[in-house]
C-alpha cells in the first residue's frame, strides 16, 4: 500500500471513503469530517490542521486514518497538558503533535479504517508505521490515537505504543429492555422514584419532548439550536467553534444518523440535545436550554436517549465525557483508551513511568464508581 497525506478531505470521493465499513460510525463519515473542514470548524488557525493518512493499492483506498496536526491540546478530552509543560520546562517543543481522533468528539470508534478485503492487523501496523514516519520527518513530538475501540486499542498496543486508560459513563442495553418502564424496573426503588420525579417535573412545566431525525429538521430549528449550543459553551468558558452551517450540513447529509431531541413549550423550542448514531451505538454531543427547568437536562440528554435506544434496539449509549451524576441515571463507569507514540526516548520513558502509576488509580476509580450502580443486580 502506498501512503499519502491528505490535507483536504473534500478532494476525496465521498463514496470511496464511505465504502470503508468503519464509517458506520457517524463521526468517521466523509460528510462529518469533510463538513468540519468545509465549514471552517477545523483549520490551522484553530489548532486543528487536517493531516489524514490514506493508503492506496491498485483497487483504490485500502485503508485510511483521520489525523490532525495540533497546535494545542484543546478539544481532545485526553488531557496531556502536564506532558506539554514538561517539554517546555526542558526547552523542547511539544506542539505541533499528530493526533488521530475526531475533533471535539470524545466518542469511542475505529481510528484505522480498513477495506474489507485488507487484513486489519496488517493495515494497523502500516498505519502506525506511517504515523511514526511522519512524526520523524516533520520533527513532531508525538502521535496520539484517542478513544479507539477496545479491540483496536489492543492491536495498537501491540505496535509498541504507550497505553493510557480513562473513564466515561455509558448505558448498555444488554438485557434487551422492552421499554423504558422495563429499564426502570431493573433499578433500585430509590433511583426509580428519583427518575420518575425528574421526568414529572418536566411534564408539569408544560414541556413537550420530540425526537427528530436530521433530514426533517428545518433551517430555523438549526439556527435556534446553534444559539443553544453557543450559550452553553460560553457559560462554561469554552469556545463554540461549530458553525450554524455545520449543524445544518449534518442534518442534510447524515439524515437519521443525527437526531435532535427538542423540548418545546407552547410550540417554542426552549431546549435541545444533538445526538449521533451508528448501527449499535448512540452518542450524545451537544445541548442547551434557554430556561432553567428542573429535570430538563436529564430528560433531554439522557432519558430520551435511553428510550430511543430501547425503541431502536441500539446496544450502547455514550452521553459524553465525565459526569459522575450519570451513574444514578443508569450509566455505568466504563474504561476508555488512548495510545501514544513519544518520539523522544527520554520523555517516552518518563511518560511510561507516569502511566504506570496513573493506570492503577484510574482502574480503582472505575471499581469505586461501579459500587454506586443504581441497578438491583449487576447488568
N, C-alpha and C positions, 0 to 999 in steps of 0.2 A: 504494500500500500504506500502511495506517495502522500506525504503530509504537506498541508499548506495552511497558512494563517489567513483567515477571512475577517476583515475589519468592518464589513457592512453585510449583514445577513440578507438584506434586500437584494443583493446580487445573486443569491442562490435561488434555485427553483423551490417554491413552497411545496409543490407536490413531491419532489425528490426528498426534501428534508423530512416532510411529514410521513414519508413511507417507512422511516425508521420506527420500529414498533414502540420504542420508549416514549414516543411523542403522544401516547395515550395520556401521559401526564400533561395537563393543560399548560404548565409553565415552560414546557420544552417544545411546545408547538411553534412553528415558524411564525404564526400570527402574533403570538405573545412576545417572543424575543425580538422579532423584526419590528413589531409595533413600538416597543420601548425605544428602539433606535430612531425610527421614523418620526416619532412624536417628541423627540428631544429629551426623553426621560433618562437616558444614559448617554454620556459623552465624556471626552477628556476633561472638559471644564467641570463636570460634576464628579470627577474622580472615578468614572466607570468607562474606560475605553474598550470597546468591543475587540476581542482578540480570540476568535473562535478557531479551534483546530479542526480541520476537515481532512479526512483520509479518503483517497480515491483509488479505485482499481479500474480494470477495463469495463466494469459494469456500472460505474458511476460512484456515488458516495457509498463507501463501505462502512464508515464509522465517522462520528463527529463528537466533539467535546466543547460545549459552550465555555467561553472564557473571557476574562476581562483583565486589563492592566489596571490596578487600583493605586490611586494616589493617597488613600486613607483607608480606614477600617470601618467607616460608617456603612450601615445598610447590609451588614453581613450576618450579625447575630451569633457569630462565634468570636468571642472577644479576645483579641491579641494585642491590646494596647500596651500591656506590660512588655511584650516581646519587642514592639517598636521602640518603646522607651529605653530598653536595654541596648538596642542597637545604637540609638542616638547618643547615649551616655558613653559609648565606646567609640564614637567617631565614625560610625558606619550608617549607611542609608538603608532603612527598612523598606521604604517606598521608592519606586513602584514595586509592587509584587504582582504575581499572577494568581488569579482566583478563578476556579472552576465552580460556578454556582449560578443561581438565578438571582438577579439583582433584587434587593429589598424583600426577599422571599425566604423565610426560614422554614421551608417545607421539604420533607424528605422526598427524594426522587432519584432516578438514574442521573449520573453525571457523564457517563460514556454511552453514546447512542450507537447501536450496532445493527447493521443489516442482518436479517435472519440467517442468511447462508454463510456468515462470517463467524468464526469461533470467538465467543465473547472473551474468554481468557486471553486469547492472542491479541484481541483488539484493545483490551485494558492495558496489557503490557506495552503495546505500541504507543498508546495514548500517554501513559506515564513517561515513557522514554522520550517522546517528542516534547512533552511539557518540560522535563528536566533540561533538554537541549535548548529550549527557548530561554529558560532561566539563565543558563550559562552564556548563551550567545548574546542576550540582551543585557547581561550584567544585573539581573534581578536578584533580590534577596531570597525569594522563596516562591513556592507554588502550593496552593491550598485547594482541597476538594471538600466542599461544605455540604452537609446534610445528604450524603449518599444513602441509598437504601442499605439495610444491614448486610445483605448478601454481597452487594458490590463493595461495601466498606471492608469486608473480609478479603475480597480479591485485591483491593487497593493496598491493604496492609501487607499482603504478600510481596508487594513491589518495594519493600523497604521504606515505606512512608511512616512517619510518626502518627500515632493513634491518639485521638482525643475524644472523650465522651462528654456529652451534655445531657440535659433533661428537658423534656417537654411533657405536656399532659394531653393524652389522646383518649378518645372514646372508641370503643370497639363493639361491633355488632356480632360478637362471637356466638351468643346463643341464638341469633336469628330472631330478634324480637318481632312479635306480631304487630304491635302498635306502641304508641307512647305509653299507654297505661301498663302494658306488659313490662316495659322498661322500668316504670315507677315501681311496679310490684317487686322487682328484684332489689330495690333499695331498702335500707332500714326505715323504720317508721318515721324517725326524726327527719331524715333527708327527704323522704317522700312528701311529708307535710310542708316542709320548707319550700320545695319546688312548686307545689300546688299553690301556696300562698303567693309566691312571686308571680306566677302566671295570672293569678286572680287580680293582683294589683294592677297589672297592665290592662286587663279587660275592664276593671272598674274605672280606669282612667279614660275609658271611651276609645281605646286604641284598637285598630284592626290590623292584623298581620296578613301580608300577601307574599307569596314566593313566586318570582317571575324569572323565566329564562332570559338570557341576554338578548336574543333576537326580538323579543316582544317589548323591550323597554324603550319608551320614546325618548327623543333627544332632551326634552325638558327634564325628565327624571334623572338622566345622566348629569345634566347641569346642576341640579339640586344635590345629587349625591356628591359631586365634586366639592360643593360648598361644605357638606357634612364632613367629608374626609379632611379638607383643609382646616376646618375649625378644630377638629380633634387633634391633628398633628401640631398645630400652633399652640393649642392649650398645653401640650406636653413638651413644648420647646423643640419640636422636630421640624424639619424642612419638608414641606409637601411637594415632592418633585414630580409626582404623576399629574398629568395634564387632563383637562376635560376631554381633549381629543383622544387620549389613550384609552380612557374608560369607554367612551362610545365606540372606539375601534374594537375593543374586546367584545362588546356586545354584538357588534355587526359581524365579526369574523369568527368568534368562538361559539356563537349560538348557545346551546344548552350546556356547554362546558363552563359557562359562567352564569351564576344566578344572583339575584338581588332579593334579599328579604326586606320588604318595605313595611314600615309602620306608619299608618295613616290615621289621622283624626279629622273627622268631618271632611274627608276627601283630600286633605293636605298631607303631603309627605313630610313627616316630622323627624323621622329617623330611618336608618337603613344600614344593612350589612351586606358586603360583597363577598361572595364565596365562589370558589372554582372547584370543578370536579373532574375526576378521571372515571374509569370504569369501576374502580373499587375503593376510591378514597374521595373525601370531601375536605376542602381546605378553606378555613376562614381567613380572610385577609384584612379587610378594612371596614370601619364602622364609624358612625357619627350620629349625634342627636341634637336637635335644636332645643329640646326641653329635658329637664331632669325629672324623669318619671321613675319611681321605684320599680325595680324589676325589669325595666325595658331593655337594658343592656343584655341581661341574661337571656331574656326571651328572644331577642333579635339575633344575638350572636351564637347562642348555644342551643336552646330548646327547639327553635325552628329548624336548626341544622340536624339535630338528632332525629326529629320527626321526619325530615326529608330523607335521611339515610335509611331509616326503617322502611319508609314507603318505597324507596328506590332499590333496596337491597344492597346498599353500599356498606362495606365492611369496616371502614376506618374513617374517623373524623378528627382532623388536626386543626384545632381552632386558632393556632398561632403560638408565638413564643411565650415562655414564662407563665406565671399565674397560678399560684397555689390555691386560689379561690375556686379554680376549676374542679378540684378534687371532689368537693361536696356535691358537684353537679354531674358527676358520673365520669369525669375524665381522669384517668389514672397515670401516674408517673411512668414515662417511657424513655428509655435511653436513646439519644441521638448521637450521631457520629460525625467526625471530620478527620481528614487525613492531610498530612503536611510534609512537604519536602523543603528543608532548610539548606541552602547552598553552602553556607559557611560551616565547616565541620565542628568548630568550637561552639558555635551557637546551637548547632544541631544536638550536640551532647548536652549542653546546658538545658535546652528545652525538653529533651528526652527525660532528664532528671526531674524537671518540674512536673511533667506529665505523669511520671511515676509516682509522684506524691499527690497530684490533683485527682487522678482517676479513682483511687480508693475512696476519697472523700465524696466524689460525685456518686459512686455506687452506694455508699452508705446513705446519702441523701435520698436516693431513689427508694431504698429499702424503708427508710424512716417515713417518707411520704406515703408509701404503699400501706402502711399501718393505719392510715386515716381513710381507707377506702370506704365509700358510702354503701357498698353492696353488702347484702346479708351474707352471701358466700362469695368467695373469690371467683370472678367470672373467667 
